[in-house]
Amino acid sequence: MNAATFATHATSEGLAEGDRRKFDALATLAERREIYVLRGRRALLHALLGLGNATADDVRAMVELPGDVDPKCLGAVPGALARKGIIRAVGYRRSARPEGHARPVTVWRLADRAAAERWLREHPDRPDPFEDRAPAEQGLLF
């Protein structure tokens, strides 16, 4: 193999490995966000079942996020539930969280209690992604 062929080959392998790592990182991020959105939806429904009304502040207080997951991902929480007719917006309130800078947040209420309970049964919580588990939880080969 000459120097030009080696350089092309090495670059191709480097790009392939870089692409693989990027894909793995994005897959993990997507999985993590999906889990936290699921947890946010579950938290919102539990809050609504217990309190009657709830906001993003309630969801944020109930869902623990790792430091590298942007809390903005929880903005996706109510949409699917509202589109399914499980919850409905009933107004706005100022965020009580200091990080929320008193911005208006939607106040949600249950529209269909039976559908909310069914959704919770059909969408159980899931464990954190594999990368987040402690080594002892990962299991041993031998």
N, C-alpha and C positions, 0 to 999 in steps of 0.2 A: 504494500500500500504506500503510495507516495504521499508527500506532505499535504498536497491540496486535497487528495481523497480523504486522508486522515482528518483534516480540519473540517471538511464537510460532514463526515461521518460523526465526529465528536460533537459538532454543532447540532446535528439532527438528533443525536441521542440526548443532548442537553435540553433541547427544545421539547422532545417527547417527555422527558422526566419532568421538566417544568410544567408542561401541560397536564401531566398526570397529577402533580402536586396541587396545581390550581384547581383541577376538577375535584379532587378529594376535599380540599378546603371549602370549596363552594358547596359541595354535597353535604358536608358536616354543618355548615352554616345554615343551609336551607332546612336540614333536619332539625337543627336546634330551634330555629325560628318557628317551624311547624309545631314543635312540642310546646313552646311557650305560648303560641297563639291558642293551641288547644287548651292549655292550662288557663289561659285568660278567659276563654269562652266558658270553661267549667266554673271558674271563679265568679264570673258575671252571673251565670244562671243560679249558682248557689246563693249569691248575694240577693238576687231578685226573689228567689224562693223564700228567703228568710226575712228580708227587709222591705220588699215591695218595690223600692226604687234603688237604682245604683248608677254610678258614673265610672269613668275611667280611673278616677282616684281610688275607688274601691278595688278595682281590678289590680291596679298598680300596687296597692297595699297587700294584696293576697298572693301575688305571683312574684317569686324571687327569681331574679335574672342574674346570670353571671356578668361580671364586669365587661366582658367583650361583646355582649349582646345589647344592641341599641334598644332602649325601651319604646322607641317609635314603632317597633314591630307589633306592639299591642294595639296599635291603631286599627289593625285588621280584625280585632276581636268581634265587635258587634255586627259588622256588615252581613255576614252569612246568616246569622241568627235573625236579623231583621228581615232579610229577603225571604226567609222561610216562614215568616209570620210568627215566630216564637216570642220575639220582643218587639217593642215599639218605642220610638222617641216620644217623650212627653214634655220636653222643655230643655232649658239650659240652666246651669249654675256655674258660679265661678269656682275654679279649681282651688281646693284648700291646700294643695301641696305647694311648698315654697318654690320648688322647681317648675311648677306650672304657671308661675307669674300671674295668678288670678285670671287666667284666660278662661273663656267660657267652655264648659264641657257639657256634652249631651247627658240628660237624665233619661235613663231607660226604665221601662216597666214591662213586666210579663204581659204578653198578649194571649198566650196559650200555655197554661200550667202543665197540662198533660203532655204537650209536645216538648216542653222543657225537660220534664222528667224522663221522657223517652230518649231525648237527645243525650242526656247524661248517661243513661244506661248503654246506649249504642256507641258512645265515645269515651271510653275509660281513659284515665291518665296513662301515660307511657313513661318508661324509665328514661333517664337522661341518655344522651348519645354515648356510645362506647368510650369515646375519648375522654369523657368527663368522669368516668368511674375510677375509683381507687384501684390500684394494682391488685389488691386482695379480692376485689369483686370481679376481676376479669377472668379468673380461673387459671389453672395451671395445665400444661400439657402432660407433665409427668407427676 
